[in-house]
Amino acid sequence: MRIVAAVHDPPVWTLPAAQVRRIASALPEDQVVDARSPEERLAAFVDADVIVTARMSADEVAVARNLKWVQSTAVGVEWLGPLLSSRDVVITNVRGVHSETIAEHAIALVLALRRRLHLAASRQATRTWAQTELQDVRVPALSESRLVVVGLGAIGSRVAALARGLGMRVTGVRRRLDQPIPDGVEQVTGPNGLKAALATADAVVLAAPKTAETRVMIGAEELAAMRPSAVLVNVARGRLIDDAALVDALERGVIAAAGLDAFTREPLADGDPLWRLPNVLITPHTAPFGGDYWEAAVDFFLQNMDRFRRGEPLLNVIDRAGGY
């Protein structure tokens, strides 16, 4: 079997050569190819049975006529489904593999924003004793606060559990209301109840996938529904938020602050207004990188590879209709 590892998007989204060698060592009967340049990818995809990647272009999909399975090393695969909609190719992702790390990052952003640690760090840089400024902010105890988690997949469910463990009351927003309510979630509402849920929130965490339904799900109306003291955290996809509406809301004090780990365009442009806003805490899409991202991703692929070889159902098969 010909397996092509094609994950090379510097500086950080690159499968280390050592992990490619690990795949080859674990699968001695198969041919494992490390394709990094565009030319290497196109050449290797022609005879590929299995491709490990985080993205594919239409041209790459077109040449991969023998392809049976694509294992994405990321969770988001919205770019891949439409390209393979007419092909009998299984698509899987790493949903759940890095949920713990991302959920911890989301909670860290919530706590930092509520306690204005971003302002403390800024004042520290100028050696300013900002005791008066920081103590002026009134923050309710976690036990008196409500967190709204938008998206109750593996990440959102873990965010909810961690928040409940800290004493917060949790409301979940999800599309599939027939699913079991995750531990720690007090109540669940559908997309139609999003604005009503936002109005009750002291903090909001976005953990939804990017689909046609969730694109720009947080716009001017949704931000206006939130409390002026509320904070917004996005560890999902940048396109879930209307950037212009968010900047306006932060400038006018419609909401208190935002913690952002995902952006419409990455890297964030030098002139983007989010850089200059004092009530924004930016982390450059680093939420998944707590432990060894690639070790865990390869572990998952090898587990799925064993299933593939045995003819067993693969883990994390993408629902093409839902897009995730």
N, C-alpha and C positions, 0 to 999 in steps of 0.2 A: 504494500500500500504506500502511496506517495503522500506524505504529509508536509505541507508548506507552512512554516512559521513566518508570518509577515507582519510584524508589529514593530514599526520603526517610525516614530514621530517625535524627534528630539524636542526639548531636552530630557523629558522624564517619561514619555509614553513609549518607551522602547524596551522590548523584551531582551534582557541581557543575554549575551552569547552563552554564558554558563548555563542558563535555563534552557536554551535550545539544545545544548549538549546533554543536559539532563533528560530531555524528552527523547533524544536519540538513544541514550543509554537504556532508558526504560522500555524502548520499543525497538529492540535489535533486529527484528525481522522486517521492519519497515524502512523506507527511505525518507529521511527527514532533511528538509532543505531550509536553510536560513536565507530568506529573500529580503533585502533591505532597500535597495534602490528601486525606482520605478521600473527600470529595465529588467532587473532581476525578478521582480514581482510578476510582470507580464509573462516572462519566459517560464517561470516556475508554475504559474497557475494553469498553463495549458494542459498538463498531465496530472494535476492535483486531484486526489480523492478527498482529502480533508485539508481545510485551510484554517489556521489559527491567526486571527487578525482582529483589528479594532475598526477597520473601515475597508471598503472596496469601492472602486469607481465603476461606472457603467461599462467602460472598456475592459476592465479586469474581469467583471462578471461574464462578459461576452466570450472571452477566450477560455474560461474555465468550464469546458463542456463536459468533463468527467466528474465534476464536483458533486459530492454526495452530502457533505456536512460542513458547515462553518461554525467554529467555536469562537465567539467574540470574547476578547479579554476585558471588555467593558460591559456595563449594564445597558447603556443606551445603544439600541440597534435600529433606531428609526430610519437611518440612512440605508439599511441593508434590505429590509423587508420588501419595499416596493421594487427593488432591482431584481429580486428573485421570486416575484409574485407568480410568475408563470412557469417556474422551475420546480421540480421535485427535489428540493434541497432542504435539509433540516438546518435550522438556525438555532443555536443555543447561546446563552450569555452567562455571565458570572453573578447573576442576581443572588444576593445573600452572602456571597463570599467575603465581602468587605463591609457588610452592614454594621457590624459592631463598631468599627473604626469611624465610619461616617456618622453614625448616630452619636457617638461620643463627641465628635467635632461639632455637631449641631448643638448639643447641650452646652458645650463649652462656649459657643458663640452666644447662646441665649443668656447664660450667666454673666459673661463678660459685658454684654450690652446693657443688661439690667443694672449692673453695678458700675457702669461707665468706666470700665477698665481701659477702653480705648482712649478716653480723655486723659486718664491718669498717665498712660504711657506717653501721650503727646506732651503733657505738661512736664513730665520727667525729662524729656529731651531738651527742654529749655530751662531746666532747674527751677521750675515754678512750684512753690508750695501751694497746691490748689485745694487745700482743705475746705475752705469756705465754698468754693464752686461745687465741689463734689458732694458735700454734705447737704447742699440745698435740694438735691434730687431725692424725692420720696419714692422708695421702692417697697411694694408690699412683700411680705414674706412669701416664700414659695408655697407654703401651705394655704395661703390666701390668694393664690394666683392660678389662672387658667391658661393652659397651653392648647392651642389648636394645631393639630398635625394634619396637613393636607397630603393625602396619600398614605395608605396603610399597608404597603407592601413590606418587604423584609426590613428596609431602613426605617420607614415610618413607624412600624410596630415596635422596633427596638427603641426609637426615640421616645415613644409613648411609655414604654416600660421603665426607661431610665428616669423620665420626668416624674412618673408616679412614685418611683422609689425615693425621689427627692421631696415628695409631698405635694406636687402639683396636681391639680385636677385636669383631666385631659379630654378634649373633644376631638374626634376623628372625622375627617371628610374623605369619603371614598365613593367611587362609581358603583361598585358592586356591593349593594346592601345585603345581599343574601349570604355573604361570607361571614364566618364566625368573628365576633368582636375580639380583638387582641387583648391580651392581659394589660391592665393599666388604663384602658380606655373606658371612660365613664359613659360616654354617649357617642353615637355615630350619626352623621347626616350625609345626604347625598349632595351632588354638585349644586342642586337648586337651593340648598340651605347654606351655601358658602358664606354669603354676605351676613346672614344672621349669626353664623358661628364667629366670624371675624369680629363682630361687634362686641362679643363677650370676652375677647382674648386679651391677655396681658402680653403674650408672646405667640408668634405664629412660626411654624417650621414647614417649609415646602419640601416634600419628599415624593412628589408625584413624577411619573414618567412624562416625557414630551410626546404628546400625541396631538392629533387635530383638535381634540376636545380640550386639552390643557394649555394649548398655545395662548399666551397672554391672558392667562386666567386671573392674574392680579393686575388690574388696571386702575384708572382713576376712581371708578366707583367703588371698587373693593377696598382701596386704600382709604377712601373717605369714610367707609363703614367702620374702620378700626378706631380704637381709642387713641387720643393724642399721646398717651403714655406707653403705647404698645410698641414692641420691637418685632421686626420681621427678619427671618433667617431663611436663606435659600441654599440648600445643599443638593439640589436636584439639577435642573437645567435653566440656563439663563433666559431662554425664550418663554418661560412661564410668566415672566414679569414684563410689563410695559416700562422700558427703561426711562423714557421721558416723564411718564407719570410718577415713577418712583422718585426721580430727582426732584420734581416739583413738590411732591409730598414731604420729602425730607427737608427741603429748603424752607417750606412754609410751616413746618412743625405739625403737619397732619398726623404723622407718626413720629415716635421719638428717635428711632435709630434702625439701622439695617445691618445685618451681617451676611456677607455675600461670598460664596465659594464657587459659584458658577455664573457665567456671563454670556451674553448673546454672541460676542466675539472675544476670542482668547488668542493671545494675551490682550488684556484691556489696553486700549489705545492711550497714548500719553496724554492726549487732550480730553479724555473722557471726564465729564464733570464728577463722576463718582469719586475720583481720586481726591478732589479738593474738599469734599463734604466732611465736616468734623464729626458728624453723627453716623458715619459709615465705617465698618470694620471689614477690610478686604483680606481674604485668604485666597491665594491664586490657584484654585482648583486642587487643593491639597488634602481635602477631607478623607479620601481613601487611603492616604499614605501614612498609616500609623505603624503597622508592622512591615513585613516584607510583602509588598503588593504582588510581585511576580511569583514568589514561592507559592502563595496561596492560589493564584490563578492557574499555575501549571499543575498543582495538586488536583484542582478541579478538572482540568482538561484530561489528565491521565485517568482519573476516575471515570469520566465520561467515555474516554477511549476504550476502556475495558468493557463498558456496557455496549458500545458501538460494535466492538469485535464479537461480542456474544449475541448480538441481535436483540438486546434488551432496550427498553425505552430509555432515551437519554434524559438527563436532568436539565431543567430550565429551558425546555423547548419554547421558542417564541410563539405567542398567539399572533398570527399574522393580522387577524382582523382588529385586535386590540392595539397592536403595535409594540407590545412589550411582553 
